[in-house]
Amino acid sequence: MSETILYPRLRELVDQGAQLVEVLPEEEYADEHLPGAINLPLKHLTAESTAQLDRRRAIVVYCWDAL
């Protein structure tokens, strides 16, 4: 399932144990990311790279958007 969420909903999900996954390149992640976020660059997403995620918990995937 995929949906766009705003900060209040993100806060709820994180408070309920959701995992934050930042998919931008490592350099951008190092520069600025949400506290507690895991960096899994989009170009490197594989079954192996996502094995660290707990499939029983919600996963919020995000990237920076300059809209």
N, CA, C, O and CB atoms as a CASP TS submission, in Angstrom:
PFRMAT TS
TARGET T0000
AUTHOR 0000-0000-0000
METHOD Language model
MODEL 1
PARENT N/A
ATOM      1  N   MET     1       0.840  -1.164   0.000  1.00  0.00           N
ATOM      2  CA  MET     1       0.000   0.000   0.000  1.00  0.00           C
ATOM      3  C   MET     1       0.894   1.239   0.000  1.00  0.00           C
ATOM      4  O   MET     1       1.927   1.263   0.669  1.00  0.00           O
ATOM      5  CB  MET     1      -0.961  -0.008   1.213  1.00  0.00           C
ATOM      6  N   SER     2       0.507   2.235  -0.729  1.00  0.00           N
ATOM      7  CA  SER     2       1.270   3.473  -0.830  1.00  0.00           C
ATOM      8  C   SER     2       0.331   4.656  -0.663  1.00  0.00           C
ATOM      9  O   SER     2      -0.758   4.682  -1.236  1.00  0.00           O
ATOM     10  CB  SER     2       2.021   3.555  -2.181  1.00  0.00           C
ATOM     11  N   GLU     3       0.756   5.634   0.124  1.00  0.00           N
ATOM     12  CA  GLU     3      -0.035   6.843   0.292  1.00  0.00           C
ATOM     13  C   GLU     3       0.886   7.993   0.664  1.00  0.00           C
ATOM     14  O   GLU     3       1.958   7.783   1.232  1.00  0.00           O
ATOM     15  CB  GLU     3      -1.131   6.647   1.366  1.00  0.00           C
ATOM     16  N   THR     4       0.469   9.189   0.346  1.00  0.00           N
ATOM     17  CA  THR     4       1.191  10.383   0.749  1.00  0.00           C
ATOM     18  C   THR     4       0.630  10.822   2.089  1.00  0.00           C
ATOM     19  O   THR     4      -0.586  10.904   2.266  1.00  0.00           O
ATOM     20  CB  THR     4       1.075  11.519  -0.322  1.00  0.00           C
ATOM     21  N   ILE     5       1.526  11.106   3.038  1.00  0.00           N
ATOM     22  CA  ILE     5       1.076  11.534   4.352  1.00  0.00           C
ATOM     23  C   ILE     5       1.748  12.849   4.730  1.00  0.00           C
ATOM     24  O   ILE     5       2.834  13.168   4.247  1.00  0.00           O
ATOM     25  CB  ILE     5       1.370  10.451   5.407  1.00  0.00           C
ATOM     26  N   LEU     6       1.096  13.594   5.588  1.00  0.00           N
ATOM     27  CA  LEU     6       1.643  14.845   6.099  1.00  0.00           C
ATOM     28  C   LEU     6       2.219  14.610   7.493  1.00  0.00           C
ATOM     29  O   LEU     6       2.010  13.554   8.091  1.00  0.00           O
ATOM     30  CB  LEU     6       0.556  15.957   6.131  1.00  0.00           C
ATOM     31  N   TYR     7       2.940  15.599   7.999  1.00  0.00           N
ATOM     32  CA  TYR     7       3.669  15.438   9.251  1.00  0.00           C
ATOM     33  C   TYR     7       2.820  14.923  10.422  1.00  0.00           C
ATOM     34  O   TYR     7       3.274  14.021  11.125  1.00  0.00           O
ATOM     35  CB  TYR     7       4.276  16.741   9.627  1.00  0.00           C
ATOM     36  N   PRO     8       1.624  15.445  10.663  1.00  0.00           N
ATOM     37  CA  PRO     8       0.872  14.933  11.820  1.00  0.00           C
ATOM     38  C   PRO     8       0.656  13.414  11.754  1.00  0.00           C
ATOM     39  O   PRO     8       0.765  12.726  12.769  1.00  0.00           O
ATOM     40  CB  PRO     8      -0.482  15.638  11.911  1.00  0.00           C
ATOM     41  N   ARG     9       0.353  12.903  10.574  1.00  0.00           N
ATOM     42  CA  ARG     9       0.161  11.439  10.418  1.00  0.00           C
ATOM     43  C   ARG     9       1.491  10.713  10.567  1.00  0.00           C
ATOM     44  O   ARG     9       1.545   9.634  11.156  1.00  0.00           O
ATOM     45  CB  ARG     9      -0.473  11.105   9.032  1.00  0.00           C
ATOM     46  N   LEU    10       2.559  11.291  10.042  1.00  0.00           N
ATOM     47  CA  LEU    10       3.884  10.687  10.201  1.00  0.00           C
ATOM     48  C   LEU    10       4.212  10.568  11.683  1.00  0.00           C
ATOM     49  O   LEU    10       4.679   9.522  12.133  1.00  0.00           O
ATOM     50  CB  LEU    10       4.970  11.522   9.466  1.00  0.00           C
ATOM     51  N   ARG    11       3.972  11.629  12.444  1.00  0.00           N
ATOM     52  CA  ARG    11       4.241  11.617  13.886  1.00  0.00           C
ATOM     53  C   ARG    11       3.472  10.484  14.560  1.00  0.00           C
ATOM     54  O   ARG    11       4.022   9.777  15.404  1.00  0.00           O
ATOM     55  CB  ARG    11       3.863  12.974  14.524  1.00  0.00           C
ATOM     56  N   GLU    12       2.192  10.308  14.190  1.00  0.00           N
ATOM     57  CA  GLU    12       1.384   9.220  14.747  1.00  0.00           C
ATOM     58  C   GLU    12       2.008   7.868  14.431  1.00  0.00           C
ATOM     59  O   GLU    12       2.142   7.017  15.310  1.00  0.00           O
ATOM     60  CB  GLU    12      -0.051   9.278  14.202  1.00  0.00           C
ATOM     61  N   LEU    13       2.389   7.677  13.175  1.00  0.00           N
ATOM     62  CA  LEU    13       2.970   6.397  12.766  1.00  0.00           C
ATOM     63  C   LEU    13       4.269   6.113  13.516  1.00  0.00           C
ATOM     64  O   LEU    13       4.485   4.993  13.979  1.00  0.00           O
ATOM     65  CB  LEU    13       3.225   6.388  11.255  1.00  0.00           C
ATOM     66  N   VAL    14       5.130   7.117  13.637  1.00  0.00           N
ATOM     67  CA  VAL    14       6.393   6.939  14.352  1.00  0.00           C
ATOM     68  C   VAL    14       6.123   6.633  15.827  1.00  0.00           C
ATOM     69  O   VAL    14       6.764   5.761  16.412  1.00  0.00           O
ATOM     70  CB  VAL    14       7.282   8.200  14.215  1.00  0.00           C
ATOM     71  N   ASP    15       5.182   7.347  16.414  1.00  0.00           N
ATOM     72  CA  ASP    15       4.826   7.091  17.812  1.00  0.00           C
ATOM     73  C   ASP    15       4.297   5.668  18.013  1.00  0.00           C
ATOM     74  O   ASP    15       4.404   5.109  19.105  1.00  0.00           O
ATOM     75  CB  ASP    15       3.781   8.103  18.281  1.00  0.00           C
ATOM     76  N   GLN    16       3.728   5.091  16.956  1.00  0.00           N
ATOM     77  CA  GLN    16       3.207   3.723  17.013  1.00  0.00           C
ATOM     78  C   GLN    16       4.266   2.694  16.612  1.00  0.00           C
ATOM     79  O   GLN    16       3.969   1.501  16.556  1.00  0.00           O
ATOM     80  CB  GLN    16       1.986   3.589  16.106  1.00  0.00           C
ATOM     81  N   GLY    17       5.508   3.141  16.331  1.00  0.00           N
ATOM     82  CA  GLY    17       6.588   2.206  16.040  1.00  0.00           C
ATOM     83  C   GLY    17       6.968   2.068  14.578  1.00  0.00           C
ATOM     84  O   GLY    17       7.732   1.167  14.231  1.00  0.00           O
ATOM     85  N   ALA    18       6.460   2.929  13.713  1.00  0.00           N
ATOM     86  CA  ALA    18       6.815   2.847  12.290  1.00  0.00           C
ATOM     87  C   ALA    18       8.309   3.087  12.092  1.00  0.00           C
ATOM     88  O   ALA    18       8.938   3.824  12.851  1.00  0.00           O
ATOM     89  CB  ALA    18       6.000   3.869  11.468  1.00  0.00           C
ATOM     90  N   GLN    19       8.859   2.464  11.075  1.00  0.00           N
ATOM     91  CA  GLN    19      10.255   2.626  10.706  1.00  0.00           C
ATOM     92  C   GLN    19      10.345   3.660   9.591  1.00  0.00           C
ATOM     93  O   GLN    19       9.583   3.599   8.627  1.00  0.00           O
ATOM     94  CB  GLN    19      10.882   1.273  10.266  1.00  0.00           C
ATOM     95  N   LEU    20      11.270   4.609   9.714  1.00  0.00           N
ATOM     96  CA  LEU    20      11.475   5.624   8.685  1.00  0.00           C
ATOM     97  C   LEU    20      12.627   5.205   7.788  1.00  0.00           C
ATOM     98  O   LEU    20      13.718   4.892   8.265  1.00  0.00           O
ATOM     99  CB  LEU    20      11.751   7.011   9.319  1.00  0.00           C
ATOM    100  N   VAL    21      12.376   5.202   6.482  1.00  0.00           N
ATOM    101  CA  VAL    21      13.408   4.841   5.513  1.00  0.00           C
ATOM    102  C   VAL    21      13.606   6.007   4.557  1.00  0.00           C
ATOM    103  O   VAL    21      12.689   6.390   3.830  1.00  0.00           O
ATOM    104  CB  VAL    21      13.027   3.542   4.738  1.00  0.00           C
ATOM    105  N   GLU    22      14.811   6.569   4.564  1.00  0.00           N
ATOM    106  CA  GLU    22      15.217   7.661   3.668  1.00  0.00           C
ATOM    107  C   GLU    22      15.855   7.030   2.438  1.00  0.00           C
ATOM    108  O   GLU    22      16.807   6.261   2.570  1.00  0.00           O
ATOM    109  CB  GLU    22      16.214   8.666   4.379  1.00  0.00           C
ATOM    110  N   VAL    23      15.350   7.340   1.243  1.00  0.00           N
ATOM    111  CA  VAL    23      15.845   6.685   0.033  1.00  0.00           C
ATOM    112  C   VAL    23      16.757   7.563  -0.829  1.00  0.00           C
ATOM    113  O   VAL    23      17.098   7.183  -1.949  1.00  0.00           O
ATOM    114  CB  VAL    23      14.685   6.233  -0.788  1.00  0.00           C
ATOM    115  N   LEU    24      17.150   8.720  -0.321  1.00  0.00           N
ATOM    116  CA  LEU    24      18.078   9.568  -1.074  1.00  0.00           C
ATOM    117  C   LEU    24      19.507   9.048  -0.933  1.00  0.00           C
ATOM    118  O   LEU    24      19.782   8.231  -0.055  1.00  0.00           O
ATOM    119  CB  LEU    24      17.990  11.034  -0.591  1.00  0.00           C
ATOM    120  N   PRO    25      20.421   9.516  -1.791  1.00  0.00           N
ATOM    121  CA  PRO    25      21.825   9.081  -1.703  1.00  0.00           C
ATOM    122  C   PRO    25      22.420   9.368  -0.323  1.00  0.00           C
ATOM    123  O   PRO    25      21.967  10.264   0.389  1.00  0.00           O
ATOM    124  CB  PRO    25      22.664   9.777  -2.784  1.00  0.00           C
ATOM    125  N   GLU    26      23.436   8.595   0.038  1.00  0.00           N
ATOM    126  CA  GLU    26      24.064   8.692   1.351  1.00  0.00           C
ATOM    127  C   GLU    26      24.518  10.105   1.691  1.00  0.00           C
ATOM    128  O   GLU    26      24.399  10.531   2.839  1.00  0.00           O
ATOM    129  CB  GLU    26      25.237   7.760   1.422  1.00  0.00           C
ATOM    130  N   GLU    27      25.040  10.841   0.702  1.00  0.00           N
ATOM    131  CA  GLU    27      25.538  12.196   0.951  1.00  0.00           C
ATOM    132  C   GLU    27      24.411  13.112   1.431  1.00  0.00           C
ATOM    133  O   GLU    27      24.594  13.908   2.352  1.00  0.00           O
ATOM    134  CB  GLU    27      26.184  12.774  -0.323  1.00  0.00           C
ATOM    135  N   GLU    28      23.260  12.989   0.803  1.00  0.00           N
ATOM    136  CA  GLU    28      22.118  13.814   1.193  1.00  0.00           C
ATOM    137  C   GLU    28      21.568  13.384   2.549  1.00  0.00           C
ATOM    138  O   GLU    28      21.147  14.222   3.346  1.00  0.00           O
ATOM    139  CB  GLU    28      21.016  13.738   0.131  1.00  0.00           C
ATOM    140  N   TYR    29      21.572  12.090   2.809  1.00  0.00           N
ATOM    141  CA  TYR    29      21.150  11.573   4.116  1.00  0.00           C
ATOM    142  C   TYR    29      22.065  12.118   5.207  1.00  0.00           C
ATOM    143  O   TYR    29      21.594  12.557   6.257  1.00  0.00           O
ATOM    144  CB  TYR    29      21.159  10.019   4.126  1.00  0.00           C
ATOM    145  N   ALA    30      23.366  12.089   4.958  1.00  0.00           N
ATOM    146  CA  ALA    30      24.328  12.582   5.946  1.00  0.00           C
ATOM    147  C   ALA    30      24.143  14.069   6.205  1.00  0.00           C
ATOM    148  O   ALA    30      24.354  14.543   7.322  1.00  0.00           O
ATOM    149  CB  ALA    30      25.757  12.310   5.481  1.00  0.00           C
ATOM    150  N   ASP    31      23.753  14.796   5.183  1.00  0.00           N
ATOM    151  CA  ASP    31      23.573  16.242   5.305  1.00  0.00           C
ATOM    152  C   ASP    31      22.362  16.586   6.173  1.00  0.00           C
ATOM    153  O   ASP    31      22.428  17.475   7.022  1.00  0.00           O
ATOM    154  CB  ASP    31      23.419  16.873   3.920  1.00  0.00           C
ATOM    155  N   GLU    32      21.261  15.873   5.950  1.00  0.00           N
ATOM    156  CA  GLU    32      20.047  16.169   6.704  1.00  0.00           C
ATOM    157  C   GLU    32      19.047  15.027   6.540  1.00  0.00           C
ATOM    158  O   GLU    32      18.727  14.615   5.425  1.00  0.00           O
ATOM    159  CB  GLU    32      19.425  17.512   6.241  1.00  0.00           C
ATOM    160  N   HIS    33      18.561  14.527   7.675  1.00  0.00           N
ATOM    161  CA  HIS    33      17.532  13.485   7.647  1.00  0.00           C
ATOM    162  C   HIS    33      16.718  13.543   8.928  1.00  0.00           C
ATOM    163  O   HIS    33      17.127  14.172   9.904  1.00  0.00           O
ATOM    164  CB  HIS    33      18.165  12.080   7.467  1.00  0.00           C
ATOM    165  N   LEU    34      15.581  12.894   8.922  1.00  0.00           N
ATOM    166  CA  LEU    34      14.742  12.859  10.113  1.00  0.00           C
ATOM    167  C   LEU    34      15.393  11.982  11.174  1.00  0.00           C
ATOM    168  O   LEU    34      15.993  10.958  10.848  1.00  0.00           O
ATOM    169  CB  LEU    34      13.325  12.343   9.774  1.00  0.00           C
ATOM    170  N   PRO    35      15.281  12.373  12.443  1.00  0.00           N
ATOM    171  CA  PRO    35      15.860  11.569  13.521  1.00  0.00           C
ATOM    172  C   PRO    35      15.333  10.129  13.488  1.00  0.00           C
ATOM    173  O   PRO    35      14.132   9.899  13.348  1.00  0.00           O
ATOM    174  CB  PRO    35      15.553  12.210  14.884  1.00  0.00           C
ATOM    175  N   GLY    36      16.233   9.185  13.616  1.00  0.00           N
ATOM    176  CA  GLY    36      15.854   7.782  13.636  1.00  0.00           C
ATOM    177  C   GLY    36      15.672   7.146  12.279  1.00  0.00           C
ATOM    178  O   GLY    36      15.380   5.953  12.194  1.00  0.00           O
ATOM    179  N   ALA    37      15.837   7.914  11.207  1.00  0.00           N
ATOM    180  CA  ALA    37      15.645   7.367   9.859  1.00  0.00           C
ATOM    181  C   ALA    37      16.785   6.425   9.483  1.00  0.00           C
ATOM    182  O   ALA    37      17.932   6.609   9.891  1.00  0.00           O
ATOM    183  CB  ALA    37      15.541   8.504   8.828  1.00  0.00           C
ATOM    184  N   ILE    38      16.439   5.424   8.704  1.00  0.00           N
ATOM    185  CA  ILE    38      17.404   4.473   8.156  1.00  0.00           C
ATOM    186  C   ILE    38      17.668   4.896   6.720  1.00  0.00           C
ATOM    187  O   ILE    38      16.733   5.231   5.992  1.00  0.00           O
ATOM    188  CB  ILE    38      16.879   2.981   8.238  1.00  0.00           C
ATOM    189  N   ASN    39      18.920   4.884   6.305  1.00  0.00           N
ATOM    190  CA  ASN    39      19.246   5.251   4.928  1.00  0.00           C
ATOM    191  C   ASN    39      19.359   3.999   4.066  1.00  0.00           C
ATOM    192  O   ASN    39      20.226   3.155   4.292  1.00  0.00           O
ATOM    193  CB  ASN    39      20.559   6.063   4.874  1.00  0.00           C
ATOM    194  N   LEU    40      18.475   3.887   3.076  1.00  0.00           N
ATOM    195  CA  LEU    40      18.523   2.832   2.071  1.00  0.00           C
ATOM    196  C   LEU    40      18.359   3.514   0.719  1.00  0.00           C
ATOM    197  O   LEU    40      17.242   3.642   0.217  1.00  0.00           O
ATOM    198  CB  LEU    40      17.408   1.730   2.313  1.00  0.00           C
ATOM    199  N   PRO    41      19.476   3.956   0.123  1.00  0.00           N
ATOM    200  CA  PRO    41      19.375   4.686  -1.148  1.00  0.00           C
ATOM    201  C   PRO    41      18.571   3.912  -2.192  1.00  0.00           C
ATOM    202  O   PRO    41      18.743   2.705  -2.360  1.00  0.00           O
ATOM    203  CB  PRO    41      20.769   4.986  -1.692  1.00  0.00           C
ATOM    204  N   LEU    42      17.702   4.624  -2.881  1.00  0.00           N
ATOM    205  CA  LEU    42      16.804   4.023  -3.859  1.00  0.00           C
ATOM    206  C   LEU    42      17.538   3.152  -4.864  1.00  0.00           C
ATOM    207  O   LEU    42      17.058   2.075  -5.219  1.00  0.00           O
ATOM    208  CB  LEU    42      16.040   5.097  -4.584  1.00  0.00           C
ATOM    209  N   LYS    43      18.689   3.603  -5.324  1.00  0.00           N
ATOM    210  CA  LYS    43      19.447   2.840  -6.324  1.00  0.00           C
ATOM    211  C   LYS    43      20.027   1.540  -5.777  1.00  0.00           C
ATOM    212  O   LYS    43      20.526   0.709  -6.536  1.00  0.00           O
ATOM    213  CB  LYS    43      20.565   3.688  -6.872  1.00  0.00           C
ATOM    214  N   HIS    44      19.959   1.368  -4.456  1.00  0.00           N
ATOM    215  CA  HIS    44      20.528   0.171  -3.834  1.00  0.00           C
ATOM    216  C   HIS    44      19.472  -0.685  -3.134  1.00  0.00           C
ATOM    217  O   HIS    44      19.816  -1.592  -2.377  1.00  0.00           O
ATOM    218  CB  HIS    44      21.600   0.569  -2.839  1.00  0.00           C
ATOM    219  N   LEU    45      18.202  -0.407  -3.380  1.00  0.00           N
ATOM    220  CA  LEU    45      17.151  -1.198  -2.742  1.00  0.00           C
ATOM    221  C   LEU    45      17.100  -2.601  -3.336  1.00  0.00           C
ATOM    222  O   LEU    45      16.877  -2.790  -4.532  1.00  0.00           O
ATOM    223  CB  LEU    45      15.786  -0.505  -2.895  1.00  0.00           C
ATOM    224  N   THR    46      17.310  -3.559  -2.473  1.00  0.00           N
ATOM    225  CA  THR    46      17.249  -4.968  -2.857  1.00  0.00           C
ATOM    226  C   THR    46      16.653  -5.740  -1.684  1.00  0.00           C
ATOM    227  O   THR    46      16.458  -5.184  -0.603  1.00  0.00           O
ATOM    228  CB  THR    46      18.673  -5.526  -3.248  1.00  0.00           C
ATOM    229  N   ALA    47      16.372  -6.988  -1.896  1.00  0.00           N
ATOM    230  CA  ALA    47      15.889  -7.826  -0.800  1.00  0.00           C
ATOM    231  C   ALA    47      16.932  -7.871   0.318  1.00  0.00           C
ATOM    232  O   ALA    47      16.582  -7.881   1.498  1.00  0.00           O
ATOM    233  CB  ALA    47      15.568  -9.257  -1.304  1.00  0.00           C
ATOM    234  N   GLU    48      18.195  -7.898  -0.051  1.00  0.00           N
ATOM    235  CA  GLU    48      19.260  -7.950   0.952  1.00  0.00           C
ATOM    236  C   GLU    48      19.360  -6.640   1.736  1.00  0.00           C
ATOM    237  O   GLU    48      19.518  -6.663   2.957  1.00  0.00           O
ATOM    238  CB  GLU    48      20.600  -8.259   0.283  1.00  0.00           C
ATOM    239  N   SER    49      19.269  -5.493   1.041  1.00  0.00           N
ATOM    240  CA  SER    49      19.429  -4.210   1.731  1.00  0.00           C
ATOM    241  C   SER    49      18.239  -3.892   2.629  1.00  0.00           C
ATOM    242  O   SER    49      18.372  -3.108   3.569  1.00  0.00           O
ATOM    243  CB  SER    49      19.621  -3.092   0.720  1.00  0.00           C
ATOM    244  N   THR    50      17.093  -4.478   2.359  1.00  0.00           N
ATOM    245  CA  THR    50      15.909  -4.220   3.191  1.00  0.00           C
ATOM    246  C   THR    50      15.697  -5.299   4.258  1.00  0.00           C
ATOM    247  O   THR    50      14.725  -5.248   5.011  1.00  0.00           O
ATOM    248  CB  THR    50      14.668  -4.123   2.312  1.00  0.00           C
ATOM    249  N   ALA    51      16.596  -6.259   4.316  1.00  0.00           N
ATOM    250  CA  ALA    51      16.449  -7.355   5.281  1.00  0.00           C
ATOM    251  C   ALA    51      16.462  -6.860   6.721  1.00  0.00           C
ATOM    252  O   ALA    51      15.911  -7.516   7.604  1.00  0.00           O
ATOM    253  CB  ALA    51      17.558  -8.376   5.084  1.00  0.00           C
ATOM    254  N   GLN    52      17.082  -5.711   6.968  1.00  0.00           N
ATOM    255  CA  GLN    52      17.148  -5.168   8.329  1.00  0.00           C
ATOM    256  C   GLN    52      15.803  -4.623   8.821  1.00  0.00           C
ATOM    257  O   GLN    52      15.629  -4.396  10.018  1.00  0.00           O
ATOM    258  CB  GLN    52      18.190  -4.070   8.391  1.00  0.00           C
ATOM    259  N   LEU    53      14.868  -4.414   7.919  1.00  0.00           N
ATOM    260  CA  LEU    53      13.562  -3.864   8.294  1.00  0.00           C
ATOM    261  C   LEU    53      12.689  -4.936   8.926  1.00  0.00           C
ATOM    262  O   LEU    53      12.724  -6.099   8.524  1.00  0.00           O
ATOM    263  CB  LEU    53      12.856  -3.262   7.069  1.00  0.00           C
ATOM    264  N   ASP    54      11.912  -4.535   9.913  1.00  0.00           N
ATOM    265  CA  ASP    54      10.982  -5.425  10.592  1.00  0.00           C
ATOM    266  C   ASP    54       9.671  -5.406   9.815  1.00  0.00           C
ATOM    267  O   ASP    54       8.939  -4.417   9.872  1.00  0.00           O
ATOM    268  CB  ASP    54      10.766  -5.001  12.088  1.00  0.00           C
ATOM    269  N   ARG    55       9.367  -6.458   9.105  1.00  0.00           N
ATOM    270  CA  ARG    55       8.182  -6.524   8.249  1.00  0.00           C
ATOM    271  C   ARG    55       6.870  -6.517   9.040  1.00  0.00           C
ATOM    272  O   ARG    55       5.796  -6.353   8.462  1.00  0.00           O
ATOM    273  CB  ARG    55       8.245  -7.765   7.391  1.00  0.00           C
ATOM    274  N   ARG    56       6.957  -6.694  10.348  1.00  0.00           N
ATOM    275  CA  ARG    56       5.750  -6.680  11.185  1.00  0.00           C
ATOM    276  C   ARG    56       5.348  -5.261  11.571  1.00  0.00           C
ATOM    277  O   ARG    56       4.244  -5.038  12.068  1.00  0.00           O
ATOM    278  CB  ARG    56       5.970  -7.515  12.446  1.00  0.00           C
ATOM    279  N   ARG    57       6.251  -4.294  11.341  1.00  0.00           N
ATOM    280  CA  ARG    57       5.980  -2.890  11.688  1.00  0.00           C
ATOM    281  C   ARG    57       5.777  -2.071  10.418  1.00  0.00           C
ATOM    282  O   ARG    57       6.293  -2.410   9.353  1.00  0.00           O
ATOM    283  CB  ARG    57       7.140  -2.293  12.535  1.00  0.00           C
ATOM    284  N   ALA    58       5.017  -0.989  10.552  1.00  0.00           N
ATOM    285  CA  ALA    58       4.818  -0.092   9.407  1.00  0.00           C
ATOM    286  C   ALA    58       6.161   0.457   8.949  1.00  0.00           C
ATOM    287  O   ALA    58       7.069   0.658   9.756  1.00  0.00           O
ATOM    288  CB  ALA    58       3.852   1.069   9.770  1.00  0.00           C
ATOM    289  N   ILE    59       6.279   0.698   7.652  1.00  0.00           N
ATOM    290  CA  ILE    59       7.491   1.265   7.065  1.00  0.00           C
ATOM    291  C   ILE    59       7.088   2.512   6.291  1.00  0.00           C
ATOM    292  O   ILE    59       6.251   2.451   5.391  1.00  0.00           O
ATOM    293  CB  ILE    59       8.226   0.230   6.138  1.00  0.00           C
ATOM    294  N   VAL    60       7.690   3.643   6.647  1.00  0.00           N
ATOM    295  CA  VAL    60       7.439   4.899   5.950  1.00  0.00           C
ATOM    296  C   VAL    60       8.684   5.217   5.134  1.00  0.00           C
ATOM    297  O   VAL    60       9.762   5.435   5.688  1.00  0.00           O
ATOM    298  CB  VAL    60       7.091   6.066   6.954  1.00  0.00           C
ATOM    299  N   VAL    61       8.528   5.243   3.819  1.00  0.00           N
ATOM    300  CA  VAL    61       9.629   5.550   2.920  1.00  0.00           C
ATOM    301  C   VAL    61       9.458   6.989   2.463  1.00  0.00           C
ATOM    302  O   VAL    61       8.375   7.401   2.047  1.00  0.00           O
ATOM    303  CB  VAL    61       9.674   4.563   1.702  1.00  0.00           C
ATOM    304  N   TYR    62      10.558   7.755   2.547  1.00  0.00           N
ATOM    305  CA  TYR    62      10.438   9.160   2.147  1.00  0.00           C
ATOM    306  C   TYR    62      11.708   9.641   1.478  1.00  0.00           C
ATOM    307  O   TYR    62      12.777   9.042   1.602  1.00  0.00           O
ATOM    308  CB  TYR    62      10.119  10.041   3.357  1.00  0.00           C
ATOM    309  N   CYS    63      11.555  10.738   0.766  1.00  0.00           N
ATOM    310  CA  CYS    63      12.690  11.439   0.164  1.00  0.00           C
ATOM    311  C   CYS    63      12.370  12.929   0.179  1.00  0.00           C
ATOM    312  O   CYS    63      11.211  13.320   0.321  1.00  0.00           O
ATOM    313  CB  CYS    63      12.978  10.928  -1.302  1.00  0.00           C
ATOM    314  N   TRP    64      13.348  13.716   0.040  1.00  0.00           N
ATOM    315  CA  TRP    64      13.202  15.164   0.065  1.00  0.00           C
ATOM    316  C   TRP    64      12.522  15.629  -1.209  1.00  0.00           C
ATOM    317  O   TRP    64      12.819  15.132  -2.295  1.00  0.00           O
ATOM    318  CB  TRP    64      14.569  15.853   0.232  1.00  0.00           C
ATOM    319  N   ASP    65      11.620  16.572  -1.079  1.00  0.00           N
ATOM    320  CA  ASP    65      10.899  17.102  -2.231  1.00  0.00           C
ATOM    321  C   ASP    65      10.864  18.619  -2.107  1.00  0.00           C
ATOM    322  O   ASP    65      10.464  19.151  -1.072  1.00  0.00           O
ATOM    323  CB  ASP    65       9.452  16.507  -2.326  1.00  0.00           C
ATOM    324  N   ALA    66      11.277  19.305  -3.143  1.00  0.00           N
ATOM    325  CA  ALA    66      11.374  20.767  -3.095  1.00  0.00           C
ATOM    326  C   ALA    66      10.128  21.456  -3.653  1.00  0.00           C
ATOM    327  O   ALA    66      10.240  22.520  -4.261  1.00  0.00           O
ATOM    328  CB  ALA    66      12.598  21.229  -3.867  1.00  0.00           C
ATOM    329  N   LEU    67       8.975  20.885  -3.464  1.00  0.00           N
ATOM    330  CA  LEU    67       7.744  21.513  -3.971  1.00  0.00           C
ATOM    331  C   LEU    67       7.466  22.813  -3.304  1.00  0.00           C
ATOM    332  O   LEU    67       6.470  23.466  -3.616  1.00  0.00           O
ATOM    333  CB  LEU    67       6.568  20.607  -3.790  1.00  0.00           C
TER
END
